[in-house]
Amino acid sequence: MTASFRQALLSRKVLWGTLVSLAAPEITEIMVDSGYDWLFIDMEHAPLEVKDVQRILQAGGDAIAGIIRLPSNDPVQIKKALDIDPAGIMLPMVNSAEDARNAVRWSKYPPQGTRSVGVGRVHHYGAKLQQTIDTINEATAIVVQVEHIQAVQNIEEIVAVEGVDAILIGPYDLSASMGIPGKVSDPSVLAAIDKVREACQKNGMPLGIFTASIDYARQCARNGFSLIAVSTDTLMLVEGSRQLLTALKA
């Protein structure tokens, strides 16, 4: 799965995922058995370190694609994440074409970019160093997040940046940037999301979103979204435990 993830993404096949925030490889094994296509591995808000994420990727192996959301759009964060061999990375708060160009530049080995060469898991710890350098630019997905109203205003320029493989909308931060944090169903937030959707569809750019709602996820899939993350590992535990106890007490 991981080797073909970028091709599936670019073909705009619907890929169902969920967000992982817990440093437990067992969670990944459960998601693999459940049949998810990809994992949204969150280093921005979850207490995950690089070594935790590497264990998550190792648990998933080739059975599931791990996409690492980094804490920031930063060259050091990017190279450390890419060296542990994810199927792709996700950069938060990409608000302009320049932000997007930097994300691509820092993620690609020369001549396409400026990524520095180290030896890590992605290089089979040195056993396949040159082979990895020669091929990894085309194998790794680069996803940028549109999660601020400034990014919505600049969306035409962002989707035109060569090397960006997909846009993923963050509705919650988007609503916060509009002064109505958490109100992701507000008409103004939905209008901003629709503007991004239209720009992506016009330019043939794969589009993704995070949501906690099954009904909204289905609606997004019908409306052209293809990289869809639904719920989180902790939300599943919360909801499952509450439903179980409620049923026991009924």
Backbone torsions as a table, in degrees:
resi	resn	phi	psi	omega
1	MET	NA	-44.5	-173.5
2	THR	-64.8	-36.9	-177.6
3	ALA	-67.1	-29.0	-176.2
4	SER	-103.5	5.3	-173.7
5	PHE	-61.8	-45.8	-177.8
6	ARG	-61.1	-40.6	178.6
7	GLN	-64.0	-41.8	177.5
8	ALA	-64.2	-39.5	178.7
9	LEU	-62.6	-48.4	-177.5
10	LEU	-67.1	-24.9	177.6
11	SER	-79.0	-6.7	-179.9
12	ARG	64.0	30.0	169.3
13	LYS	-66.4	140.6	178.6
14	VAL	-70.0	122.1	-178.4
15	LEU	-118.5	116.3	-176.8
16	TRP	-93.7	129.1	179.1
17	GLY	-137.4	-180.0	174.1
18	THR	-147.2	161.0	-175.4
19	LEU	-89.6	133.1	178.8
20	VAL	-111.7	126.7	-179.0
21	SER	-126.5	-5.6	-176.6
22	LEU	-102.7	136.7	-177.6
23	ALA	-83.6	60.5	-178.7
24	ALA	-132.7	108.8	178.6
25	PRO	-56.4	-25.1	178.6
26	GLU	-61.3	-33.5	176.9
27	ILE	-60.4	-44.5	178.9
28	THR	-61.5	-43.4	179.6
29	GLU	-61.0	-37.9	177.1
30	ILE	-65.2	-42.0	-179.7
31	MET	-66.4	-36.6	175.7
32	VAL	-61.7	-48.9	-179.6
33	ASP	-63.5	-28.0	179.0
34	SER	-75.3	-21.9	175.8
35	GLY	99.5	15.6	176.9
36	TYR	-64.6	150.2	178.9
37	ASP	-82.1	-33.2	-174.5
38	TRP	-154.3	160.5	177.0
39	LEU	-118.2	132.3	174.2
40	PHE	-91.3	93.7	-174.7
41	ILE	-89.1	114.4	-165.6
42	ASP	-99.0	104.7	173.8
43	MET	-95.9	-3.1	-178.3
44	GLU	-81.2	-49.0	-175.9
45	HIS	-110.1	-20.3	-179.6
46	ALA	-88.1	156.3	-179.7
47	PRO	-82.9	53.1	-179.0
48	LEU	-101.8	133.4	173.1
49	GLU	-102.3	169.3	-177.3
50	VAL	-57.5	-41.1	-179.2
51	LYS	-65.1	-33.7	176.1
52	ASP	-65.2	-44.1	-177.6
53	VAL	-66.3	-37.3	177.8
54	GLN	-61.5	-39.9	178.1
55	ARG	-64.7	-37.9	177.6
56	ILE	-63.4	-44.8	178.5
57	LEU	-63.9	-39.6	178.8
58	GLN	-64.7	-37.3	179.0
59	ALA	-66.7	-35.1	-179.3
60	GLY	-78.8	-29.6	-179.2
61	GLY	54.5	-139.9	179.7
62	ASP	-88.4	2.2	-174.5
63	ALA	-82.5	-18.4	-177.5
64	ILE	-150.7	144.1	-178.9
65	ALA	-87.2	127.6	176.3
66	GLY	-101.7	120.8	177.1
67	ILE	-110.7	119.9	-176.0
68	ILE	-94.0	118.8	169.1
69	ARG	-85.6	120.4	-176.6
70	LEU	-83.1	160.7	178.1
71	PRO	-65.5	-28.3	-178.5
72	SER	-160.0	164.5	176.8
73	ASN	-84.1	85.7	-168.2
74	ASP	-140.0	135.9	-174.8
75	PRO	-62.8	-34.6	179.4
76	VAL	-69.7	-45.1	177.4
77	GLN	-60.1	-41.1	-177.4
78	ILE	-64.1	-49.2	-175.7
79	LYS	-68.0	-34.4	178.1
80	LYS	-66.5	-38.6	178.4
81	ALA	-69.1	-44.9	-177.4
82	LEU	-65.9	-29.9	-178.6
83	ASP	-71.0	-13.3	177.1
84	ILE	-98.1	8.2	167.0
85	ASP	72.4	55.1	170.2
86	PRO	-79.5	166.5	171.9
87	ALA	-71.8	-22.2	179.0
88	GLY	-175.6	173.6	175.8
89	ILE	-127.4	155.9	179.2
90	MET	-124.8	127.7	-177.2
91	LEU	-105.2	124.7	-178.2
92	PRO	-80.6	159.3	172.4
93	MET	49.3	50.4	172.8
94	VAL	-87.9	103.4	-169.2
95	ASN	-106.7	-3.6	-177.5
96	SER	-151.3	167.7	175.6
97	ALA	-62.3	-35.9	178.5
98	GLU	-64.3	-40.8	175.0
99	ASP	-58.9	-43.4	-178.8
100	ALA	-66.5	-42.3	178.6
101	ARG	-62.6	-40.3	177.4
102	ASN	-62.3	-43.3	179.4
103	ALA	-57.4	-45.9	179.8
104	VAL	-67.4	-46.3	-176.9
105	ARG	-60.4	-43.7	-178.3
106	TRP	-73.2	-16.1	-176.3
107	SER	-95.4	-12.6	-173.1
108	LYS	-112.0	138.8	170.2
109	TYR	-68.9	153.5	174.9
110	PRO	-57.4	148.9	9.3
111	PRO	-88.1	-6.4	-178.6
112	GLN	-71.9	-23.1	-177.2
113	GLY	-153.8	-157.5	-174.7
114	THR	-128.6	18.5	180.0
115	ARG	-58.4	133.4	179.7
116	SER	-82.5	158.6	-175.4
117	VAL	-100.3	120.5	172.5
118	GLY	-125.9	-170.4	177.7
119	VAL	-126.1	119.0	-177.6
120	GLY	-148.0	-162.4	-178.2
121	ARG	-60.0	-39.3	-177.6
122	VAL	-62.6	-26.5	-179.7
123	HIS	-94.7	14.1	-173.7
124	HIS	53.7	40.0	176.4
125	TYR	57.8	30.5	176.7
126	GLY	108.3	-20.4	-177.3
127	ALA	-65.4	-28.7	-179.6
128	LYS	-128.7	42.7	-174.9
129	LEU	-60.7	-56.5	-176.3
130	GLN	-67.1	-38.3	178.1
131	GLN	-59.9	-41.2	179.1
132	THR	-66.5	-46.1	179.5
133	ILE	-58.0	-36.9	-176.3
134	ASP	-75.7	-22.0	-170.5
135	THR	-121.5	-19.2	-167.8
136	ILE	-70.3	-25.2	178.5
137	ASN	-57.9	-36.4	-177.5
138	GLU	-88.4	-13.0	-173.8
139	ALA	-95.7	-19.5	-172.5
140	THR	-102.5	130.6	-179.7
141	ALA	-82.1	137.0	176.2
142	ILE	-114.0	112.2	-178.4
143	VAL	-112.9	130.7	177.0
144	VAL	-112.9	144.5	-177.8
145	GLN	-95.9	130.8	169.6
146	VAL	-102.4	106.7	-174.3
147	GLU	-144.3	24.7	177.6
148	HIS	-144.8	146.2	-178.0
149	ILE	-61.3	-27.2	176.0
150	GLN	-63.6	-39.4	177.5
151	ALA	-65.6	-38.3	176.9
152	VAL	-60.6	-43.2	179.6
153	GLN	-65.0	-27.2	-177.8
154	ASN	-104.3	15.5	-168.9
155	ILE	-62.2	-36.4	-179.6
156	GLU	-61.3	-40.5	179.6
157	GLU	-72.4	-35.5	-178.9
158	ILE	-66.6	-45.7	-177.0
159	VAL	-69.8	-15.5	179.3
160	ALA	-84.7	-6.0	-177.1
161	VAL	-74.2	122.5	179.9
162	GLU	-66.9	133.8	179.1
163	GLY	103.5	-16.1	172.7
164	VAL	-78.1	122.8	-175.7
165	ASP	-94.4	-23.8	-179.5
166	ALA	-163.9	156.3	172.4
167	ILE	-109.7	134.5	172.5
168	LEU	-122.7	123.3	-178.7
169	ILE	-82.6	134.0	172.6
170	GLY	-106.8	94.0	-173.0
171	PRO	-62.0	-33.3	-174.6
172	TYR	-71.0	-48.3	176.5
173	ASP	-67.1	-33.0	176.9
174	LEU	-60.7	-46.3	179.2
175	SER	-62.7	-37.5	178.7
176	ALA	-64.3	-40.3	-179.7
177	SER	-67.1	-17.0	179.0
178	MET	-97.3	5.2	176.6
179	GLY	85.5	9.5	-179.2
180	ILE	-132.6	61.8	-173.1
181	PRO	-56.3	131.4	177.5
182	GLY	87.4	-14.7	-177.1
183	LYS	-89.8	69.5	-172.0
184	VAL	-75.6	-12.0	177.5
185	SER	-98.6	4.2	176.9
186	ASP	-61.6	139.7	-178.3
187	PRO	-54.2	-34.2	-179.4
188	SER	-69.7	-36.2	177.1
189	VAL	-69.1	-44.1	178.8
190	LEU	-62.2	-36.4	177.6
191	ALA	-66.3	-38.9	177.8
192	ALA	-65.6	-42.3	177.1
193	ILE	-61.0	-42.1	-179.4
194	ASP	-64.9	-34.7	177.3
195	LYS	-63.6	-41.1	177.7
196	VAL	-66.0	-43.2	179.9
197	ARG	-59.1	-44.8	-178.9
198	GLU	-64.4	-39.8	179.6
199	ALA	-66.3	-40.9	179.4
200	CYS	-66.4	-43.7	-179.6
201	GLN	-65.6	-38.9	179.6
202	LYS	-63.9	-33.7	-176.0
203	ASN	-101.5	6.0	179.0
204	GLY	68.5	27.2	-177.6
205	MET	-93.0	123.7	174.3
206	PRO	-56.8	142.1	-173.3
207	LEU	-128.5	137.0	179.1
208	GLY	-130.4	172.0	179.7
209	ILE	-159.5	154.7	169.8
210	PHE	-107.5	137.2	175.9
211	THR	-151.3	153.0	173.9
212	ALA	-96.6	-1.0	-173.7
213	SER	-104.3	124.0	177.1
214	ILE	-64.8	-43.8	-178.9
215	ASP	-62.2	-42.3	-179.5
216	TYR	-69.6	-35.3	176.9
217	ALA	-61.3	-43.2	178.0
218	ARG	-63.3	-41.2	178.4
219	GLN	-61.6	-42.9	179.6
220	CYS	-62.0	-41.8	179.6
221	ALA	-61.9	-37.2	177.8
222	ARG	-69.7	-25.6	-174.2
223	ASN	-99.6	16.7	172.5
224	GLY	103.1	-4.3	174.4
225	PHE	-74.1	141.9	-178.2
226	SER	-127.9	-22.4	178.8
227	LEU	-107.0	93.0	-167.9
228	ILE	-119.7	120.8	175.7
229	ALA	-106.2	125.6	-176.0
230	VAL	-119.8	122.3	176.4
231	SER	66.6	-172.5	-179.4
232	THR	-139.6	164.7	177.7
233	ASP	-59.5	-42.0	-178.2
234	THR	-71.2	-37.2	177.0
235	LEU	-63.0	-37.9	177.6
236	MET	-63.1	-39.9	177.6
237	LEU	-65.8	-43.9	179.4
238	VAL	-59.9	-51.6	-176.5
239	GLU	-66.1	-42.4	-179.7
240	GLY	-64.5	-42.4	-178.2
241	SER	-68.7	-39.1	179.3
242	ARG	-66.8	-42.7	-179.6
243	GLN	-64.6	-39.4	179.1
244	LEU	-62.8	-48.6	-177.1
245	LEU	-67.4	-38.9	177.0
246	THR	-60.5	-41.0	179.6
247	ALA	-66.9	-38.9	179.4
248	LEU	-64.3	-35.5	-176.7
249	LYS	-86.5	-11.2	-176.2
250	ALA	-66.1	NA	NA
